[in-house]
Amino acid sequence: MTPRARTAGFTMVELVVVMILVGVLAAIGIPRLMGDKGMQAAVFGDQVVSGLRRAQKIATGHRRVVCATVGTQAVILRLNACDATGLAIGGVDDGDFATTDSALTATPAVTLYFQPDGRITSDAAGTTAVTAAIAIAGASGGQTTTVRTINVEGSTGYVE
């Protein structure tokens, strides 16, 4: 008997493994290539919530009014006033609760005053409690999609 000559080619197992790898890479890579901002928008939403909760803890802990300006791409915290006359909070930079991605937005832009008693108001005097919904949106595939909505209940101080 003569030995059989080995034929060139791939086995079925090798072809299946390659197809699985190509499928996994496509599932991960295509959304990133298409500009899907879902994950980045979720992270930015977490940063906005973190900034608002930090403002509330500083206000109640230091018994001072903390102003949180929620802009389209950042949350900026100041003591007593929102403009340049407001004192910068030690250990908190303006870029701590922000995104540099121009496709991510927080709307509407709103100014919140965290009172020492835990309430959230629309003015520094604390006369009007705020109830607001802040939408975090990201552009993907040419359209803007709301990824997360942050609810603020001023009378109880609830931020989620």
HELIX and SHEET records of a PDB file:
HELIX    1   1 MET A   12  LEU A   33  1                                  22    
HELIX    2   2 GLY A   38  HIS A   62  1                                  25    
SHEET    1   A 5 LEU A  87  ALA A  88  0                                        
SHEET    2   A 5 VAL A  75  LEU A  79 -1                                        
SHEET    3   A 5 VAL A  66  VAL A  70 -1                                        
SHEET    4   A 5 VAL A 110  PHE A 114 -1                                        
SHEET    5   A 5 ILE A 120  THR A 121 -1                                        
SHEET    1   B 4 LEU A 104  THR A 107  0                                        
SHEET    2   B 4 THR A 131  SER A 140 -1                                        
SHEET    3   B 4 GLN A 143  GLU A 153 -1                                        
SHEET    4   B 4 TYR A 158  VAL A 159 -1                                        
END                                                                             
